Amino acid sequence: MGEGNEASSEAPLLQKSSNKLPDFKQSIKLKYVKLGYHHLITHGMYLVLVPLLALIAAQISTFSLQDLRDLWEHLRFNLVSVILCSTLLVFLSTLYFLTRPKPVYLVDFACYKPDEARKCTRERFMLCSTSVGKFSQENVEFQRKIIERSGLGDATYLPDSLRNIPSNPSMAEARKEAEMVMFGALDELLAKTNLKPKDIGILIVNCSLFNPTPSLSAMVVNHYKLRGNIISYNLGGMGCSAGILSIDLAKDLLRAHPNTNAVVISTENITLNWYFGNNRSMLVSNCLFRMGGAAILLSNKSSDRRRSKYQLVHTVRTHKGSDDKCFGCVTQEEDAEGLVGISLSKDLMAVAGDALKTNITTLGPLVLPMSEQLLFFATLVAKKLFQMKVKPYIPDFKLAFEHFCIHAGGRAVLDELEKNLQLSEWHMEPSRMTLYRFGNTSSSSLWYELAYSEAKGRMKKGDRVWQIAFGSGFKCNSAVWKALKSVNPAKEKNPWIDEIDTFPVVVPKISPL
């Protein structure tokens, strides 16, 4: 998802848009709080069963030999008690094992890093835009201002078709970009995990804007000669949040298919989705989106726990598509001249803020410590039920997570999230540096951010990671991970390792247009 607010006063369609997310403290909807607790109750029966079984086991462990003898003598002559106790024990054990969610492990992941020949400095970007010859001089200057304020640095990447002068986008070039990114990321993942292609049981590929026939997932199956009974999905048109959707789908499939490996490939293809017109609401995405992709290996095998980096704890999905304003705020359409582009509505920031607030409110009961939940709930009850004039308490999510991976959609959204969630510069660093170094790589940006934290040596055993992304539709999705081991950057291979000592860099703060 790009940022419409980057183009405020210069673009007619964006003049009345707010460049800020709505203040989360102003309104919290009770129904989303209830949704979070409903999610906790319906998916957390094992949270009740585990303490109950532990309590029974603890009580039995205190029995002396004489107590056990007396119990046995009592039960020998009381057949009804024996049957009832046995039935209750079997029932509780069966209920526990049936309701206990099967663990989903993230064995490892890989992010694609294009070669040096595809680097695109700001100067090169402007040269390419000018050489197209289709943009008015005013809109060339508009793009220059956007790129200066975008938060992108001088080392992002574009595919050959757009970096060439003149540009030559075509279906063949788009396939070339897709193969380069998907196969590059998956080759590295296979090398890191020693996984054989034939051992992949589930394959999910998400790419929002490029959906050829045969599909991208079919391209992967063909290239790696994956097995014939593979469970394969190709997700299209789902925006920048599709990466978390893919993880959620993989989780459900892994819980239905035991002893299976799942590979998720998240990418976006920009070769055929560059806008060559003069509608400014469509030009913003040209300045933000860049080339990138990631491949993730998930497993439900208990034997893989020892070598896995993370365990999936929660996924929470929020969809606002039933609201017309939300549905139409990011749309692929034709401009007045018939040129296709991604149109960003003036309501984008407000819609994103509402979806984000809903998602966070639902996630809170699942992850926040009880002290934060009690404070939040008390102020909410005082405001909603007793009509007291108190501000809703915004929980401190820093008590629930050590690391935050927020989709690097653009600079303004990151600024607003930092303020609304009261995060520090350290917490925002992976997102800001990903935007600076790689640009908006759509659904894969979350994995570049996680790779940044690993390369910095920040990931310790037991740490909790919150990935949050938003995109067209309009959707906001979260995934929560727990680190199963400390990650040693000296043993890692990821796109940051060779240059991590040069980060973080200072990105000058520039006032909006």
C-alpha positions as CSV (number, residue, x, y, z in Angstrom):
1,M,0.0,0.0,0.0
2,G,1.4,3.4,-0.9
3,E,0.7,6.7,0.8
4,G,-1.7,9.2,-0.7
5,N,-0.7,11.8,1.8
6,E,2.7,12.2,0.3
7,A,1.0,14.2,-2.4
8,S,-1.2,16.5,-0.4
9,S,-1.5,20.1,-1.7
10,E,-0.1,19.4,-5.1
11,A,-2.8,16.8,-6.2
12,P,-6.4,17.8,-6.7
13,L,-7.7,14.4,-5.6
14,L,-5.7,14.5,-2.4
15,Q,-6.1,18.1,-1.3
16,K,-8.6,17.4,1.5
17,S,-6.9,14.3,2.7
18,S,-5.5,14.2,6.2
19,N,-1.8,13.2,6.5
20,K,-2.4,11.8,9.9
21,L,-4.0,8.6,11.3
22,P,-7.0,9.1,13.5
23,D,-6.1,9.5,17.2
24,F,-6.5,6.0,18.7
25,K,-7.4,7.7,22.0
26,Q,-10.5,9.4,20.7
27,S,-12.7,6.4,20.1
28,I,-12.5,2.7,20.8
29,K,-15.4,0.6,19.7
30,L,-16.6,-1.9,22.3
31,K,-17.5,-4.5,19.6
32,Y,-13.9,-4.9,18.6
33,V,-12.9,-5.4,22.2
34,K,-15.6,-8.1,22.5
35,L,-14.3,-9.6,19.2
36,G,-10.8,-9.9,20.8
37,Y,-12.1,-11.7,23.9
38,H,-14.4,-13.9,21.7
39,H,-11.3,-14.9,19.7
40,L,-9.4,-15.7,22.9
41,I,-12.3,-17.8,24.3
42,T,-13.1,-19.8,21.2
43,H,-9.5,-20.5,20.3
44,G,-8.2,-20.8,23.9
45,M,-10.1,-23.6,25.6
46,Y,-6.8,-25.3,26.1
47,L,-5.8,-22.4,28.3
48,V,-8.4,-23.7,30.8
49,L,-7.7,-27.3,30.3
50,V,-4.0,-27.1,30.8
51,P,-4.2,-25.5,34.3
52,L,-7.0,-27.9,35.2
53,L,-4.9,-31.0,34.2
54,A,-1.9,-29.5,35.9
55,L,-3.8,-28.9,39.1
56,I,-5.0,-32.6,39.1
57,A,-1.5,-33.8,38.5
58,A,-0.1,-31.5,41.2
59,Q,-2.7,-32.8,43.7
60,I,-1.9,-36.4,42.9
61,S,1.8,-35.8,43.3
62,T,1.2,-34.8,46.9
63,F,-0.3,-38.2,47.8
64,S,1.7,-40.5,50.0
65,L,1.9,-44.3,49.4
66,Q,-0.7,-44.7,52.2
67,D,-3.0,-42.2,50.5
68,L,-2.7,-44.0,47.2
69,R,-3.4,-47.3,49.0
70,D,-6.4,-45.9,50.7
71,L,-7.7,-44.5,47.4
72,W,-7.2,-47.9,45.7
73,E,-9.1,-49.7,48.5
74,H,-11.9,-47.2,48.2
75,L,-12.1,-47.5,44.4
76,R,-11.9,-51.3,44.5
77,F,-15.3,-51.5,46.1
78,N,-16.9,-48.6,44.3
79,L,-17.2,-49.5,40.6
80,V,-19.3,-46.5,39.9
81,S,-16.6,-44.1,41.1
82,V,-14.0,-45.9,39.1
83,I,-16.0,-45.6,35.9
84,L,-16.8,-42.0,36.5
85,C,-13.3,-41.0,37.3
86,S,-11.9,-42.9,34.4
87,T,-14.5,-41.4,32.0
88,L,-13.8,-37.9,33.3
89,L,-10.0,-38.4,32.9
90,V,-10.4,-39.8,29.3
91,F,-12.8,-37.0,28.4
92,L,-10.6,-34.2,29.7
93,S,-7.5,-35.7,28.0
94,T,-9.3,-36.2,24.7
95,L,-10.7,-32.7,24.9
96,Y,-7.3,-31.2,25.5
97,F,-5.6,-33.0,22.6
98,L,-8.4,-32.2,20.2
99,T,-8.6,-28.5,21.1
100,R,-4.9,-27.9,21.5
101,P,-3.7,-26.0,18.5
102,K,-0.9,-27.8,16.7
103,P,2.3,-25.7,16.7
104,V,3.4,-24.0,13.5
105,Y,7.1,-23.4,13.3
106,L,9.0,-20.9,11.1
107,V,12.1,-22.9,10.2
108,D,13.8,-20.0,8.3
109,F,13.1,-17.4,5.7
110,A,15.0,-15.7,2.9
111,C,14.7,-12.2,1.3
112,Y,15.7,-11.6,-2.3
113,K,18.5,-9.0,-2.8
114,P,18.9,-7.9,-6.5
115,D,22.3,-7.4,-7.9
116,E,24.1,-4.1,-8.1
117,A,23.1,-3.6,-11.8
118,R,19.5,-3.0,-10.8
119,K,20.1,-0.4,-8.1
120,C,18.1,2.8,-8.7
121,T,19.3,6.0,-7.1
122,R,17.0,9.0,-6.9
123,E,18.9,10.6,-9.7
124,R,18.4,7.5,-11.9
125,F,14.7,7.3,-11.0
126,M,14.2,10.9,-12.2
127,L,16.3,10.3,-15.3
128,C,14.0,7.3,-16.2
129,S,10.9,9.3,-15.4
130,T,12.0,12.2,-17.6
131,S,13.1,10.0,-20.5
132,V,9.6,8.4,-20.7
133,G,8.4,11.7,-22.3
134,K,4.8,11.2,-21.2
135,F,4.9,13.2,-17.9
136,S,4.3,17.0,-17.9
137,Q,7.1,19.1,-16.5
138,E,4.9,19.9,-13.5
139,N,4.4,16.2,-12.8
140,V,8.1,15.5,-13.3
141,E,8.8,18.0,-10.6
142,F,6.0,16.6,-8.5
143,Q,7.7,13.2,-8.6
144,R,11.0,14.7,-7.6
145,K,9.4,16.2,-4.5
146,I,7.7,12.9,-3.6
147,I,10.9,10.9,-3.9
148,E,12.8,13.5,-1.8
149,R,10.2,13.1,1.0
150,S,9.4,9.4,0.6
151,G,12.0,8.1,3.0
152,L,13.6,6.0,0.2
153,G,17.4,6.1,-0.1
154,D,19.7,5.8,-3.1
155,A,20.1,2.0,-3.1
156,T,16.6,0.6,-3.9
157,Y,16.0,-1.6,-6.9
158,L,14.0,-1.5,-10.1
159,P,13.6,-4.3,-12.7
160,D,15.5,-3.9,-16.0
161,S,12.4,-3.0,-18.0
162,L,11.8,0.1,-15.9
163,R,15.5,1.0,-15.3
164,N,16.3,0.9,-19.0
165,I,16.2,4.1,-21.1
166,P,13.8,3.9,-22.8
167,S,11.7,1.6,-20.6
168,N,10.4,-1.5,-22.2
169,P,7.7,-3.1,-20.0
170,S,6.2,-6.3,-21.5
171,M,4.7,-9.6,-20.4
172,A,8.0,-11.3,-21.1
173,E,9.8,-8.8,-18.9
174,A,7.2,-9.2,-16.1
175,R,7.7,-12.9,-16.2
176,K,11.5,-12.4,-16.1
177,E,11.1,-10.2,-13.0
178,A,8.8,-12.7,-11.3
179,E,11.2,-15.6,-11.9
180,M,14.2,-13.6,-10.8
181,V,12.6,-12.6,-7.5
182,M,10.7,-15.8,-6.6
183,F,13.4,-18.3,-7.7
184,G,16.2,-16.1,-6.1
185,A,14.4,-16.1,-2.7
186,L,13.5,-19.8,-2.8
187,D,16.9,-20.9,-4.0
188,E,18.4,-19.2,-0.9
189,L,15.8,-20.6,1.4
190,L,16.4,-24.2,0.1
191,A,20.2,-23.7,0.6
192,K,19.7,-22.3,4.2
193,T,17.4,-25.1,5.3
194,N,18.7,-28.0,3.2
195,L,15.1,-28.6,2.1
196,K,14.5,-30.7,-1.0
197,P,11.9,-29.4,-3.4
198,K,10.1,-32.8,-3.3
199,D,9.6,-32.3,0.5
200,I,7.4,-29.2,0.0
201,G,3.8,-30.3,0.7
202,I,2.1,-26.8,0.6
203,L,3.0,-23.9,-1.6
204,I,1.4,-20.4,-1.4
205,V,2.4,-17.5,-3.6
206,N,1.0,-14.0,-3.2
207,C,1.4,-11.3,-5.7
208,S,-1.3,-8.6,-5.9
209,L,-0.9,-7.0,-9.4
210,F,0.6,-9.6,-11.7
211,N,-1.5,-12.8,-12.2
212,P,-0.5,-14.5,-15.5
213,T,-1.6,-17.8,-16.8
214,P,-0.2,-20.3,-15.9
215,S,-0.1,-18.8,-12.4
216,L,3.0,-17.8,-10.4
217,S,2.6,-20.8,-8.2
218,A,2.5,-23.0,-11.3
219,M,5.7,-21.4,-12.4
220,V,7.4,-22.4,-9.1
221,V,6.0,-26.0,-9.4
222,N,7.3,-26.3,-12.9
223,H,10.8,-24.8,-12.2
224,Y,11.5,-26.9,-9.1
225,K,9.6,-30.0,-10.4
226,L,7.5,-30.1,-7.2
227,R,5.5,-33.2,-6.5
228,G,2.2,-33.8,-8.2
229,N,0.0,-33.9,-5.1
230,I,1.3,-30.5,-3.8
231,I,-1.4,-28.3,-2.2
232,S,-0.9,-25.1,-4.2
233,Y,-2.5,-21.6,-3.9
234,N,-2.0,-18.4,-5.8
235,L,-3.3,-15.3,-4.1
236,G,-3.8,-12.2,-6.2
237,G,-5.3,-8.7,-5.8
238,M,-5.0,-8.7,-2.0
239,G,-2.6,-5.8,-1.5
240,C,0.4,-5.3,0.7
241,S,-1.2,-7.3,3.6
242,A,-1.4,-10.5,1.6
243,G,1.8,-11.8,3.2
244,I,0.1,-12.2,6.5
245,L,-2.9,-13.7,4.8
246,S,-0.6,-16.3,3.2
247,I,0.8,-17.1,6.6
248,D,-2.7,-17.5,8.1
249,L,-3.7,-19.8,5.2
250,A,-0.6,-21.8,5.6
251,K,-1.3,-22.1,9.4
252,D,-4.8,-23.5,8.7
253,L,-3.5,-25.9,6.1
254,L,-0.7,-27.2,8.3
255,R,-3.2,-27.8,11.1
256,A,-5.2,-29.9,8.7
257,H,-2.3,-31.8,7.2
258,P,0.1,-33.3,9.7
259,N,3.8,-33.8,9.2
260,T,4.0,-31.3,6.3
261,N,6.3,-28.5,5.1
262,A,4.8,-25.3,3.7
263,V,6.5,-22.6,1.6
264,V,5.1,-19.1,1.4
265,I,6.4,-16.8,-1.3
266,S,5.5,-13.1,-0.9
267,T,6.3,-10.7,-3.7
268,E,5.0,-7.9,-6.0
269,N,5.6,-7.3,-9.7
270,I,6.0,-3.8,-10.9
271,T,7.1,-4.2,-14.5
272,L,3.6,-4.0,-16.0
273,N,2.2,-1.8,-13.2
274,W,4.2,1.4,-13.7
275,Y,1.9,4.3,-14.4
276,F,2.7,6.4,-17.4
277,G,0.0,9.1,-17.1
278,N,-0.4,12.4,-15.4
279,N,-3.0,11.7,-12.7
280,R,-1.1,12.6,-9.5
281,S,-3.0,10.2,-7.2
282,M,-1.6,7.4,-9.4
283,L,1.9,8.8,-9.7
284,V,2.7,8.4,-6.0
285,S,3.0,4.6,-6.2
286,N,5.7,4.9,-8.9
287,C,7.8,6.8,-6.3
288,L,7.4,4.2,-3.5
289,F,7.2,0.7,-4.9
290,R,10.4,-1.2,-5.6
291,M,11.6,-4.7,-6.5
292,G,11.7,-7.4,-3.8
293,G,10.3,-10.7,-2.4
294,A,10.7,-13.3,0.3
295,A,10.3,-17.0,0.8
296,I,9.3,-18.5,4.2
297,L,9.5,-22.2,5.3
298,L,6.8,-23.3,7.8
299,S,6.5,-26.7,9.4
300,N,4.2,-28.6,11.8
301,K,6.7,-31.4,12.4
302,S,7.7,-31.7,16.1
303,S,11.2,-32.7,14.9
304,D,11.6,-29.3,13.3
305,R,11.2,-27.4,16.5
306,R,14.9,-27.6,17.5
307,R,16.1,-26.0,14.2
308,S,13.3,-23.5,13.8
309,K,13.7,-19.8,14.5
310,Y,10.2,-18.9,15.5
311,Q,6.8,-20.3,16.5
312,L,3.6,-18.7,15.2
313,V,1.5,-17.6,18.2
314,H,-1.4,-15.6,16.7
315,T,-2.8,-14.2,13.5
316,V,-5.5,-11.6,13.5
317,R,-7.2,-10.5,10.3
318,T,-9.4,-7.4,9.9
319,H,-11.4,-6.7,6.7
320,K,-13.2,-3.4,6.1
321,G,-14.4,-4.3,2.5
322,S,-18.1,-4.1,3.4
323,D,-17.7,-0.3,3.7
324,D,-17.7,1.4,0.2
325,K,-15.2,4.1,1.3
326,C,-12.8,1.5,2.6
327,F,-13.2,-0.7,-0.5
328,G,-12.4,2.0,-2.9
329,C,-9.5,3.8,-1.2
330,V,-6.8,1.9,-3.2
331,T,-8.0,0.9,-6.6
332,Q,-6.4,-0.3,-9.9
333,E,-8.2,1.6,-12.6
334,E,-7.9,3.6,-15.8
335,D,-7.3,7.3,-15.8
336,A,-9.1,9.7,-18.2
337,E,-6.7,8.8,-21.0
338,G,-7.2,5.0,-20.5
339,L,-3.9,4.4,-18.8
340,V,-4.0,1.9,-15.9
341,G,-2.6,2.8,-12.5
342,I,-3.2,2.5,-8.8
343,S,-5.4,5.3,-7.6
344,L,-5.0,6.4,-3.9
345,S,-8.1,8.0,-2.4
346,K,-8.0,11.1,-0.2
347,D,-9.6,9.0,2.5
348,L,-6.6,6.5,2.6
349,M,-5.1,7.6,5.9
350,A,-8.4,7.7,7.7
351,V,-9.3,4.3,6.4
352,A,-5.9,2.8,7.3
353,G,-6.2,4.2,10.8
354,D,-9.7,2.8,11.3
355,A,-8.6,-0.7,10.1
356,L,-5.5,-0.5,12.2
357,K,-7.4,0.5,15.3
358,T,-9.8,-2.4,14.8
359,N,-7.0,-4.9,14.4
360,I,-5.1,-3.7,17.4
361,T,-8.2,-3.6,19.6
362,T,-9.0,-7.2,18.6
363,L,-5.3,-8.3,19.1
364,G,-5.0,-6.7,22.6
365,P,-6.8,-9.4,24.7
366,L,-4.6,-12.1,23.1
367,V,-1.2,-10.6,23.8
368,L,-1.4,-7.9,26.5
369,P,-0.5,-8.6,30.2
370,M,-3.4,-8.7,32.5
371,S,-2.5,-5.4,34.2
372,E,-2.8,-3.5,30.9
373,Q,-6.0,-5.3,30.0
374,L,-7.6,-4.3,33.4
375,L,-6.6,-0.6,33.0
376,F,-7.9,-0.6,29.4
377,F,-11.2,-2.4,30.3
378,A,-11.8,-0.2,33.4
379,T,-11.5,3.1,31.5
380,L,-13.6,1.7,28.6
381,V,-16.4,0.6,31.0
382,A,-16.3,4.0,32.7
383,K,-16.7,5.8,29.4
384,K,-19.2,3.5,27.7
385,L,-21.4,2.4,30.5
386,F,-21.2,5.2,33.1
387,Q,-20.7,8.0,30.5
388,M,-17.7,9.3,32.5
389,K,-15.5,11.9,30.7
390,V,-12.3,9.9,30.7
391,K,-10.0,9.2,27.8
392,P,-9.7,5.5,26.8
393,Y,-6.6,4.0,28.1
394,I,-4.3,3.0,25.2
395,P,-2.4,-0.1,26.3
396,D,1.4,-0.2,26.1
397,F,2.1,-2.8,23.4
398,K,5.8,-2.5,24.3
399,L,5.0,-4.7,27.3
400,A,3.7,-7.4,24.9
401,F,6.4,-7.3,22.2
402,E,10.1,-6.8,22.0
403,H,10.2,-6.2,18.2
404,F,7.8,-4.4,15.8
405,C,7.7,-5.1,12.0
406,I,5.4,-2.5,10.6
407,H,4.8,-2.6,6.8
408,A,7.1,0.0,5.2
409,G,4.4,1.4,3.0
410,G,5.6,5.0,3.3
411,R,7.2,7.5,5.7
412,A,4.0,9.3,6.9
413,V,2.3,6.1,8.0
414,L,5.4,5.1,10.0
415,D,5.6,8.5,11.6
416,E,1.9,8.3,12.7
417,L,2.2,4.8,14.0
418,E,5.3,5.7,16.0
419,K,3.3,8.5,17.7
420,N,0.0,6.6,18.2
421,L,1.6,3.4,19.6
422,Q,4.2,5.5,21.5
423,L,7.1,3.5,20.1
424,S,10.7,4.5,20.3
425,E,13.1,5.2,17.4
426,W,14.7,1.8,18.2
427,H,11.4,0.0,17.7
428,M,10.7,1.8,14.4
429,E,14.3,1.3,13.1
430,P,13.7,-1.9,11.2
431,S,10.7,-0.4,9.3
432,R,12.4,2.9,8.5
433,M,15.7,1.3,7.4
434,T,13.8,-1.2,5.2
435,L,11.9,1.7,3.5
436,Y,15.2,3.6,3.1
437,R,17.2,0.6,1.8
438,F,14.7,-1.4,-0.2
439,G,11.7,0.9,-0.6
440,N,8.1,-0.4,-0.4
441,T,8.4,-4.0,-1.5
442,S,4.7,-4.6,-0.7
443,S,3.9,-7.9,1.2
444,S,7.6,-8.9,1.6
445,S,8.6,-5.7,3.5
446,L,7.9,-7.4,6.8
447,W,10.5,-10.0,6.2
448,Y,13.2,-7.5,5.3
449,E,12.4,-5.8,8.6
450,L,12.7,-9.1,10.6
451,A,16.0,-9.8,8.7
452,Y,17.2,-6.4,9.8
453,S,16.6,-7.2,13.5
454,E,18.4,-10.5,13.1
455,A,21.4,-8.9,11.3
456,K,21.6,-6.4,14.2
457,G,21.9,-9.3,16.7
458,R,18.7,-8.2,18.5
459,M,16.7,-11.4,18.3
460,K,17.0,-13.3,21.6
461,K,15.3,-16.6,22.7
462,G,11.8,-15.9,24.0
463,D,11.4,-12.5,22.3
464,R,8.0,-11.7,20.8
465,V,7.6,-10.2,17.3
466,W,4.6,-8.3,16.0
467,Q,4.2,-8.1,12.2
468,I,1.5,-5.8,11.1
469,A,0.5,-4.9,7.5
470,F,-2.3,-3.1,5.7
471,G,-3.5,-3.0,2.1
472,S,-6.2,-2.6,-0.4
473,G,-9.7,-4.0,0.2
474,F,-9.3,-2.5,2.9
475,K,-7.4,-5.0,5.2
476,C,-5.2,-4.9,8.2
477,N,-3.6,-8.1,9.4
478,S,-1.3,-9.1,12.3
479,A,1.0,-12.0,13.0
480,V,2.7,-12.7,16.3
481,W,5.8,-14.8,16.6
482,K,7.9,-16.1,19.5
483,A,11.6,-16.6,19.0
484,L,12.6,-20.2,19.8
485,K,16.3,-19.4,19.9
486,S,18.7,-16.5,19.8
487,V,19.8,-15.6,16.3
488,N,23.5,-15.3,15.8
489,P,24.1,-12.8,13.0
490,A,27.6,-14.2,12.3
491,K,25.9,-17.4,11.1
492,E,23.2,-15.6,9.1
493,K,22.9,-15.0,5.4
494,N,20.4,-12.2,4.7
495,P,20.3,-9.1,2.6
496,W,21.6,-6.8,5.4
497,I,24.6,-8.8,6.6
498,D,27.2,-7.3,4.3
499,E,26.3,-3.7,5.1
500,I,24.5,-3.8,8.5
501,D,27.3,-1.9,10.2
502,T,26.3,1.2,8.1
503,F,22.8,1.2,9.6
504,P,20.9,3.0,11.0
505,V,21.4,6.0,8.8
506,V,19.9,9.4,9.6
507,V,17.0,10.2,7.3
508,P,16.5,14.0,7.3
509,K,13.1,15.1,8.4
510,I,11.4,17.1,5.6
511,S,8.1,18.9,6.0
512,P,5.2,17.7,3.9
513,L,4.6,19.2,0.4
